[in-house]
Amino acid sequence: MAEMHRTVEKRIKSAMPLWITAALVVICGLIFPLYRIWGILVSAAVCLIGYLIAKGGCAYRCPS
C-alpha cells in the first residue's frame, strides 16, 4: 500500500492578549491604590475585560 503523507498545519496561539493584560496591570497599578480591596477588584475587572477583548481580536498564527 502506498503511504499517505499528510501535512499538518500547526496553529500557535498569539501571546498578544497576555502582553495587553500585563500592560493593563501596570497601568491599573499606577492609577488605582492596590493596597485597598476596591482597587484590587477594579484592577482585576479592568484586566479581565481587557484580556477578553484582546483574546477575541487576536487570531491564531501559522508558522511558515
PyMOL Python script that loads the backbone (N, CA, C, O; Angstrom):
from pymol import cmd

cmd.read_pdbstr("""\
ATOM      1  N   MET A   1       0.823  -1.187   0.000  1.00  0.00           N
ATOM      2  CA  MET A   1       0.000   0.000   0.000  1.00  0.00           C
ATOM      3  C   MET A   1       0.869   1.254   0.000  1.00  0.00           C
ATOM      4  O   MET A   1       1.953   1.291   0.583  1.00  0.00           O
ATOM      5  N   ALA A   2       0.376   2.230  -0.645  1.00  0.00           N
ATOM      6  CA  ALA A   2       1.113   3.494  -0.721  1.00  0.00           C
ATOM      7  C   ALA A   2       0.938   4.273   0.579  1.00  0.00           C
ATOM      8  O   ALA A   2      -0.143   4.331   1.164  1.00  0.00           O
ATOM      9  N   GLU A   3       2.044   4.864   1.000  1.00  0.00           N
ATOM     10  CA  GLU A   3       1.962   5.677   2.212  1.00  0.00           C
ATOM     11  C   GLU A   3       1.335   7.020   1.873  1.00  0.00           C
ATOM     12  O   GLU A   3       1.610   7.622   0.835  1.00  0.00           O
ATOM     13  N   MET A   4       0.493   7.459   2.778  1.00  0.00           N
ATOM     14  CA  MET A   4      -0.143   8.758   2.574  1.00  0.00           C
ATOM     15  C   MET A   4       0.536   9.763   3.491  1.00  0.00           C
ATOM     16  O   MET A   4       0.625   9.562   4.702  1.00  0.00           O
ATOM     17  N   HIS A   5       1.002  10.823   2.905  1.00  0.00           N
ATOM     18  CA  HIS A   5       1.641  11.875   3.682  1.00  0.00           C
ATOM     19  C   HIS A   5       0.651  13.023   3.834  1.00  0.00           C
ATOM     20  O   HIS A   5       0.144  13.574   2.856  1.00  0.00           O
ATOM     21  N   ARG A   6       0.402  13.356   5.062  1.00  0.00           N
ATOM     22  CA  ARG A   6      -0.481  14.481   5.335  1.00  0.00           C
ATOM     23  C   ARG A   6       0.345  15.623   5.893  1.00  0.00           C
ATOM     24  O   ARG A   6       1.271  15.424   6.680  1.00  0.00           O
ATOM     25  N   THR A   7      -0.002  16.788   5.480  1.00  0.00           N
ATOM     26  CA  THR A   7       0.628  17.948   6.089  1.00  0.00           C
ATOM     27  C   THR A   7      -0.292  18.440   7.196  1.00  0.00           C
ATOM     28  O   THR A   7      -1.494  18.622   7.000  1.00  0.00           O
ATOM     29  N   VAL A   8       0.289  18.644   8.333  1.00  0.00           N
ATOM     30  CA  VAL A   8      -0.475  19.101   9.475  1.00  0.00           C
ATOM     31  C   VAL A   8      -0.126  20.559   9.714  1.00  0.00           C
ATOM     32  O   VAL A   8       1.042  20.921   9.865  1.00  0.00           O
ATOM     33  N   GLU A   9      -1.146  21.379   9.746  1.00  0.00           N
ATOM     34  CA  GLU A   9      -0.935  22.799   9.983  1.00  0.00           C
ATOM     35  C   GLU A   9      -0.955  23.045  11.484  1.00  0.00           C
ATOM     36  O   GLU A   9      -1.948  22.782  12.163  1.00  0.00           O
ATOM     37  N   LYS A  10       0.156  23.551  11.980  1.00  0.00           N
ATOM     38  CA  LYS A  10       0.277  23.803  13.412  1.00  0.00           C
ATOM     39  C   LYS A  10      -0.166  25.231  13.690  1.00  0.00           C
ATOM     40  O   LYS A  10       0.342  26.178  13.088  1.00  0.00           O
ATOM     41  N   ARG A  11      -1.111  25.377  14.602  1.00  0.00           N
ATOM     42  CA  ARG A  11      -1.616  26.689  14.944  1.00  0.00           C
ATOM     43  C   ARG A  11      -1.080  27.089  16.315  1.00  0.00           C
ATOM     44  O   ARG A  11      -1.197  26.341  17.286  1.00  0.00           O
ATOM     45  N   ILE A  12      -0.498  28.267  16.375  1.00  0.00           N
ATOM     46  CA  ILE A  12       0.084  28.762  17.617  1.00  0.00           C
ATOM     47  C   ILE A  12      -0.754  29.942  18.093  1.00  0.00           C
ATOM     48  O   ILE A  12      -1.017  30.879  17.339  1.00  0.00           O
ATOM     49  N   LYS A  13      -1.166  29.882  19.350  1.00  0.00           N
ATOM     50  CA  LYS A  13      -1.953  30.970  19.898  1.00  0.00           C
ATOM     51  C   LYS A  13      -1.083  32.216  20.038  1.00  0.00           C
ATOM     52  O   LYS A  13       0.106  32.136  20.346  1.00  0.00           O
ATOM     53  N   SER A  14      -1.697  33.346  19.809  1.00  0.00           N
ATOM     54  CA  SER A  14      -0.985  34.609  19.918  1.00  0.00           C
ATOM     55  C   SER A  14      -0.757  34.945  21.390  1.00  0.00           C
ATOM     56  O   SER A  14      -1.603  34.657  22.237  1.00  0.00           O
ATOM     57  N   ALA A  15       0.373  35.548  21.686  1.00  0.00           N
ATOM     58  CA  ALA A  15       0.686  35.969  23.049  1.00  0.00           C
ATOM     59  C   ALA A  15       0.248  37.407  23.315  1.00  0.00           C
ATOM     60  O   ALA A  15       0.440  37.922  24.416  1.00  0.00           O
ATOM     61  N   MET A  16      -0.338  38.051  22.315  1.00  0.00           N
ATOM     62  CA  MET A  16      -0.721  39.446  22.456  1.00  0.00           C
ATOM     63  C   MET A  16      -1.729  39.690  23.587  1.00  0.00           C
ATOM     64  O   MET A  16      -1.585  40.695  24.284  1.00  0.00           O
ATOM     65  N   PRO A  17      -2.742  38.837  23.815  1.00  0.00           N
ATOM     66  CA  PRO A  17      -3.641  39.090  24.943  1.00  0.00           C
ATOM     67  C   PRO A  17      -2.922  39.120  26.290  1.00  0.00           C
ATOM     68  O   PRO A  17      -3.301  39.888  27.175  1.00  0.00           O
ATOM     69  N   LEU A  18      -1.902  38.302  26.453  1.00  0.00           N
ATOM     70  CA  LEU A  18      -1.157  38.304  27.713  1.00  0.00           C
ATOM     71  C   LEU A  18      -0.342  39.574  27.867  1.00  0.00           C
ATOM     72  O   LEU A  18      -0.247  40.120  28.966  1.00  0.00           O
ATOM     73  N   TRP A  19       0.256  40.057  26.766  1.00  0.00           N
ATOM     74  CA  TRP A  19       1.024  41.303  26.821  1.00  0.00           C
ATOM     75  C   TRP A  19       0.114  42.488  27.123  1.00  0.00           C
ATOM     76  O   TRP A  19       0.479  43.377  27.893  1.00  0.00           O
ATOM     77  N   ILE A  20      -1.065  42.500  26.519  1.00  0.00           N
ATOM     78  CA  ILE A  20      -2.017  43.587  26.772  1.00  0.00           C
ATOM     79  C   ILE A  20      -2.482  43.555  28.217  1.00  0.00           C
ATOM     80  O   ILE A  20      -2.599  44.604  28.850  1.00  0.00           O
ATOM     81  N   THR A  21      -2.748  42.369  28.749  1.00  0.00           N
ATOM     82  CA  THR A  21      -3.163  42.249  30.143  1.00  0.00           C
ATOM     83  C   THR A  21      -2.047  42.685  31.086  1.00  0.00           C
ATOM     84  O   THR A  21      -2.316  43.337  32.094  1.00  0.00           O
ATOM     85  N   ALA A  22      -0.821  42.341  30.782  1.00  0.00           N
ATOM     86  CA  ALA A  22       0.304  42.763  31.618  1.00  0.00           C
ATOM     87  C   ALA A  22       0.441  44.284  31.610  1.00  0.00           C
ATOM     88  O   ALA A  22       0.725  44.888  32.644  1.00  0.00           O
ATOM     89  N   ALA A  23       0.240  44.899  30.454  1.00  0.00           N
ATOM     90  CA  ALA A  23       0.292  46.357  30.377  1.00  0.00           C
ATOM     91  C   ALA A  23      -0.844  46.984  31.175  1.00  0.00           C
ATOM     92  O   ALA A  23      -0.658  48.019  31.815  1.00  0.00           O
ATOM     93  N   LEU A  24      -2.012  46.364  31.140  1.00  0.00           N
ATOM     94  CA  LEU A  24      -3.146  46.878  31.912  1.00  0.00           C
ATOM     95  C   LEU A  24      -2.907  46.760  33.412  1.00  0.00           C
ATOM     96  O   LEU A  24      -3.335  47.628  34.173  1.00  0.00           O
ATOM     97  N   VAL A  25      -2.233  45.705  33.848  1.00  0.00           N
ATOM     98  CA  VAL A  25      -1.911  45.554  35.266  1.00  0.00           C
ATOM     99  C   VAL A  25      -1.010  46.696  35.716  1.00  0.00           C
ATOM    100  O   VAL A  25      -1.208  47.272  36.785  1.00  0.00           O
ATOM    101  N   VAL A  26      -0.025  47.016  34.895  1.00  0.00           N
ATOM    102  CA  VAL A  26       0.888  48.112  35.244  1.00  0.00           C
ATOM    103  C   VAL A  26       0.149  49.443  35.269  1.00  0.00           C
ATOM    104  O   VAL A  26       0.332  50.235  36.193  1.00  0.00           O
ATOM    105  N   ILE A  27      -0.681  49.694  34.268  1.00  0.00           N
ATOM    106  CA  ILE A  27      -1.431  50.945  34.210  1.00  0.00           C
ATOM    107  C   ILE A  27      -2.405  51.056  35.380  1.00  0.00           C
ATOM    108  O   ILE A  27      -2.521  52.118  35.992  1.00  0.00           O
ATOM    109  N   CYS A  28      -3.104  49.966  35.693  1.00  0.00           N
ATOM    110  CA  CYS A  28      -4.034  49.983  36.825  1.00  0.00           C
ATOM    111  C   CYS A  28      -3.284  50.169  38.145  1.00  0.00           C
ATOM    112  O   CYS A  28      -3.796  50.796  39.072  1.00  0.00           O
ATOM    113  N   GLY A  29      -2.088  49.632  38.224  1.00  0.00           N
ATOM    114  CA  GLY A  29      -1.276  49.820  39.422  1.00  0.00           C
ATOM    115  C   GLY A  29      -0.863  51.265  39.618  1.00  0.00           C
ATOM    116  O   GLY A  29      -0.677  51.715  40.748  1.00  0.00           O
ATOM    117  N   LEU A  30      -0.720  51.987  38.527  1.00  0.00           N
ATOM    118  CA  LEU A  30      -0.380  53.405  38.620  1.00  0.00           C
ATOM    119  C   LEU A  30      -1.596  54.277  38.932  1.00  0.00           C
ATOM    120  O   LEU A  30      -1.459  55.340  39.537  1.00  0.00           O
ATOM    121  N   ILE A  31      -2.774  53.836  38.526  1.00  0.00           N
ATOM    122  CA  ILE A  31      -3.980  54.638  38.700  1.00  0.00           C
ATOM    123  C   ILE A  31      -4.697  54.331  40.019  1.00  0.00           C
ATOM    124  O   ILE A  31      -5.050  55.244  40.764  1.00  0.00           O
ATOM    125  N   PHE A  32      -4.907  53.049  40.301  1.00  0.00           N
ATOM    126  CA  PHE A  32      -5.698  52.649  41.468  1.00  0.00           C
ATOM    127  C   PHE A  32      -4.781  52.245  42.617  1.00  0.00           C
ATOM    128  O   PHE A  32      -3.697  51.709  42.387  1.00  0.00           O
ATOM    129  N   PRO A  33      -5.210  52.498  43.850  1.00  0.00           N
ATOM    130  CA  PRO A  33      -4.409  52.056  45.001  1.00  0.00           C
ATOM    131  C   PRO A  33      -4.594  50.551  45.230  1.00  0.00           C
ATOM    132  O   PRO A  33      -5.657  50.106  45.664  1.00  0.00           O
ATOM    133  N   LEU A  34      -3.567  49.792  44.940  1.00  0.00           N
ATOM    134  CA  LEU A  34      -3.694  48.333  45.032  1.00  0.00           C
ATOM    135  C   LEU A  34      -3.557  47.813  46.460  1.00  0.00           C
ATOM    136  O   LEU A  34      -3.599  46.602  46.681  1.00  0.00           O
ATOM    137  N   TYR A  35      -3.394  48.704  47.425  1.00  0.00           N
ATOM    138  CA  TYR A  35      -3.379  48.290  48.815  1.00  0.00           C
ATOM    139  C   TYR A  35      -4.786  48.328  49.406  1.00  0.00           C
ATOM    140  O   TYR A  35      -4.967  48.014  50.582  1.00  0.00           O
ATOM    141  N   ARG A  36      -5.772  48.705  48.617  1.00  0.00           N
ATOM    142  CA  ARG A  36      -7.177  48.699  49.024  1.00  0.00           C
ATOM    143  C   ARG A  36      -7.906  47.587  48.270  1.00  0.00           C
ATOM    144  O   ARG A  36      -7.558  47.262  47.134  1.00  0.00           O
ATOM    145  N   ILE A  37      -8.907  47.015  48.908  1.00  0.00           N
ATOM    146  CA  ILE A  37      -9.658  45.924  48.281  1.00  0.00           C
ATOM    147  C   ILE A  37     -10.355  46.416  47.009  1.00  0.00           C
ATOM    148  O   ILE A  37     -10.335  45.729  45.987  1.00  0.00           O
ATOM    149  N   TRP A  38     -10.968  47.595  47.068  1.00  0.00           N
ATOM    150  CA  TRP A  38     -11.692  48.073  45.890  1.00  0.00           C
ATOM    151  C   TRP A  38     -10.731  48.331  44.728  1.00  0.00           C
ATOM    152  O   TRP A  38     -11.109  48.150  43.570  1.00  0.00           O
ATOM    153  N   GLY A  39      -9.514  48.744  45.010  1.00  0.00           N
ATOM    154  CA  GLY A  39      -8.531  48.958  43.949  1.00  0.00           C
ATOM    155  C   GLY A  39      -8.135  47.657  43.276  1.00  0.00           C
ATOM    156  O   GLY A  39      -7.966  47.600  42.058  1.00  0.00           O
ATOM    157  N   ILE A  40      -7.990  46.620  44.074  1.00  0.00           N
ATOM    158  CA  ILE A  40      -7.657  45.300  43.521  1.00  0.00           C
ATOM    159  C   ILE A  40      -8.803  44.773  42.672  1.00  0.00           C
ATOM    160  O   ILE A  40      -8.581  44.225  41.592  1.00  0.00           O
ATOM    161  N   LEU A  41     -10.045  44.940  43.166  1.00  0.00           N
ATOM    162  CA  LEU A  41     -11.208  44.440  42.419  1.00  0.00           C
ATOM    163  C   LEU A  41     -11.409  45.201  41.112  1.00  0.00           C
ATOM    164  O   LEU A  41     -11.693  44.598  40.077  1.00  0.00           O
ATOM    165  N   VAL A  42     -11.263  46.516  41.157  1.00  0.00           N
ATOM    166  CA  VAL A  42     -11.397  47.308  39.932  1.00  0.00           C
ATOM    167  C   VAL A  42     -10.293  46.942  38.942  1.00  0.00           C
ATOM    168  O   VAL A  42     -10.549  46.787  37.748  1.00  0.00           O
ATOM    169  N   SER A  43      -9.087  46.807  39.436  1.00  0.00           N
ATOM    170  CA  SER A  43      -7.971  46.438  38.576  1.00  0.00           C
ATOM    171  C   SER A  43      -8.189  45.057  37.952  1.00  0.00           C
ATOM    172  O   SER A  43      -7.923  44.862  36.766  1.00  0.00           O
ATOM    173  N   ALA A  44      -8.665  44.112  38.739  1.00  0.00           N
ATOM    174  CA  ALA A  44      -8.933  42.765  38.221  1.00  0.00           C
ATOM    175  C   ALA A  44     -10.029  42.794  37.160  1.00  0.00           C
ATOM    176  O   ALA A  44      -9.934  42.103  36.146  1.00  0.00           O
ATOM    177  N   ALA A  45     -11.070  43.597  37.394  1.00  0.00           N
ATOM    178  CA  ALA A  45     -12.161  43.687  36.422  1.00  0.00           C
ATOM    179  C   ALA A  45     -11.681  44.318  35.116  1.00  0.00           C
ATOM    180  O   ALA A  45     -12.016  43.840  34.032  1.00  0.00           O
ATOM    181  N   VAL A  46     -10.900  45.389  35.221  1.00  0.00           N
ATOM    182  CA  VAL A  46     -10.369  46.044  34.018  1.00  0.00           C
ATOM    183  C   VAL A  46      -9.467  45.086  33.242  1.00  0.00           C
ATOM    184  O   VAL A  46      -9.548  45.010  32.016  1.00  0.00           O
ATOM    185  N   CYS A  47      -8.620  44.362  33.948  1.00  0.00           N
ATOM    186  CA  CYS A  47      -7.705  43.425  33.287  1.00  0.00           C
ATOM    187  C   CYS A  47      -8.452  42.261  32.654  1.00  0.00           C
ATOM    188  O   CYS A  47      -8.088  41.817  31.565  1.00  0.00           O
ATOM    189  N   LEU A  48      -9.490  41.760  33.313  1.00  0.00           N
ATOM    190  CA  LEU A  48     -10.275  40.668  32.750  1.00  0.00           C
ATOM    191  C   LEU A  48     -10.997  41.114  31.484  1.00  0.00           C
ATOM    192  O   LEU A  48     -11.002  40.398  30.483  1.00  0.00           O
ATOM    193  N   ILE A  49     -11.602  42.286  31.527  1.00  0.00           N
ATOM    194  CA  ILE A  49     -12.293  42.804  30.348  1.00  0.00           C
ATOM    195  C   ILE A  49     -11.294  43.038  29.212  1.00  0.00           C
ATOM    196  O   ILE A  49     -11.571  42.707  28.059  1.00  0.00           O
ATOM    197  N   GLY A  50     -10.142  43.605  29.538  1.00  0.00           N
ATOM    198  CA  GLY A  50      -9.119  43.823  28.518  1.00  0.00           C
ATOM    199  C   GLY A  50      -8.625  42.529  27.910  1.00  0.00           C
ATOM    200  O   GLY A  50      -8.402  42.453  26.702  1.00  0.00           O
ATOM    201  N   TYR A  51      -8.452  41.506  28.739  1.00  0.00           N
ATOM    202  CA  TYR A  51      -7.996  40.204  28.233  1.00  0.00           C
ATOM    203  C   TYR A  51      -9.028  39.586  27.294  1.00  0.00           C
ATOM    204  O   TYR A  51      -8.679  39.065  26.235  1.00  0.00           O
ATOM    205  N   LEU A  52     -10.293  39.644  27.684  1.00  0.00           N
ATOM    206  CA  LEU A  52     -11.336  39.046  26.848  1.00  0.00           C
ATOM    207  C   LEU A  52     -11.477  39.787  25.518  1.00  0.00           C
ATOM    208  O   LEU A  52     -11.693  39.162  24.480  1.00  0.00           O
ATOM    209  N   ILE A  53     -11.359  41.093  25.546  1.00  0.00           N
ATOM    210  CA  ILE A  53     -11.419  41.858  24.305  1.00  0.00           C
ATOM    211  C   ILE A  53     -10.210  41.534  23.426  1.00  0.00           C
ATOM    212  O   ILE A  53     -10.349  41.334  22.220  1.00  0.00           O
ATOM    213  N   ALA A  54      -9.029  41.482  24.034  1.00  0.00           N
ATOM    214  CA  ALA A  54      -7.817  41.183  23.261  1.00  0.00           C
ATOM    215  C   ALA A  54      -7.839  39.755  22.727  1.00  0.00           C
ATOM    216  O   ALA A  54      -7.362  39.497  21.622  1.00  0.00           O
ATOM    217  N   LYS A  55      -8.388  38.835  23.502  1.00  0.00           N
ATOM    218  CA  LYS A  55      -8.449  37.445  23.061  1.00  0.00           C
ATOM    219  C   LYS A  55      -9.369  37.283  21.864  1.00  0.00           C
ATOM    220  O   LYS A  55      -9.109  36.465  20.981  1.00  0.00           O
ATOM    221  N   GLY A  56     -10.432  38.052  21.832  1.00  0.00           N
ATOM    222  CA  GLY A  56     -11.343  37.984  20.706  1.00  0.00           C
ATOM    223  C   GLY A  56     -10.769  38.600  19.447  1.00  0.00           C
ATOM    224  O   GLY A  56     -11.135  38.200  18.342  1.00  0.00           O
ATOM    225  N   GLY A  57      -9.870  39.574  19.595  1.00  0.00           N
ATOM    226  CA  GLY A  57      -9.305  40.250  18.440  1.00  0.00           C
ATOM    227  C   GLY A  57      -8.058  39.622  17.882  1.00  0.00           C
ATOM    228  O   GLY A  57      -7.723  39.854  16.720  1.00  0.00           O
ATOM    229  N   CYS A  58      -7.351  38.826  18.678  1.00  0.00           N
ATOM    230  CA  CYS A  58      -6.090  38.227  18.224  1.00  0.00           C
ATOM    231  C   CYS A  58      -6.362  36.815  17.734  1.00  0.00           C
ATOM    232  O   CYS A  58      -6.876  35.970  18.465  1.00  0.00           O
ATOM    233  N   ALA A  59      -6.009  36.586  16.495  1.00  0.00           N
ATOM    234  CA  ALA A  59      -6.239  35.277  15.893  1.00  0.00           C
ATOM    235  C   ALA A  59      -5.029  34.369  16.080  1.00  0.00           C
ATOM    236  O   ALA A  59      -3.996  34.764  16.620  1.00  0.00           O
ATOM    237  N   TYR A  60      -5.199  33.157  15.617  1.00  0.00           N
ATOM    238  CA  TYR A  60      -4.086  32.222  15.603  1.00  0.00           C
ATOM    239  C   TYR A  60      -3.132  32.608  14.485  1.00  0.00           C
ATOM    240  O   TYR A  60      -3.529  33.242  13.508  1.00  0.00           O
ATOM    241  N   ARG A  61      -1.888  32.227  14.634  1.00  0.00           N
ATOM    242  CA  ARG A  61      -0.941  32.446  13.542  1.00  0.00           C
ATOM    243  C   ARG A  61      -0.348  31.099  13.165  1.00  0.00           C
ATOM    244  O   ARG A  61      -0.170  30.220  14.008  1.00  0.00           O
ATOM    245  N   CYS A  62      -0.054  30.960  11.912  1.00  0.00           N
ATOM    246  CA  CYS A  62       0.531  29.735  11.401  1.00  0.00           C
ATOM    247  C   CYS A  62       1.994  29.990  11.080  1.00  0.00           C
ATOM    248  O   CYS A  62       2.306  30.862  10.269  1.00  0.00           O
ATOM    249  N   PRO A  63       2.888  29.246  11.699  1.00  0.00           N
ATOM    250  CA  PRO A  63       4.320  29.450  11.406  1.00  0.00           C
ATOM    251  C   PRO A  63       4.628  29.005   9.980  1.00  0.00           C
ATOM    252  O   PRO A  63       4.075  28.023   9.484  1.00  0.00           O
ATOM    253  N   SER A  64       5.497  29.729   9.350  1.00  0.00           N
ATOM    254  CA  SER A  64       5.854  29.387   7.960  1.00  0.00           C
ATOM    255  C   SER A  64       7.117  28.572   7.919  1.00  0.00           C
ATOM    256  O   SER A  64       7.571  28.193   6.840  1.00  0.00           O
TER     257      SER A  64
END
""", "prot")
cmd.dss("prot")
cmd.show_as("cartoon", "prot")
cmd.util.cbc("prot")
cmd.orient("prot")
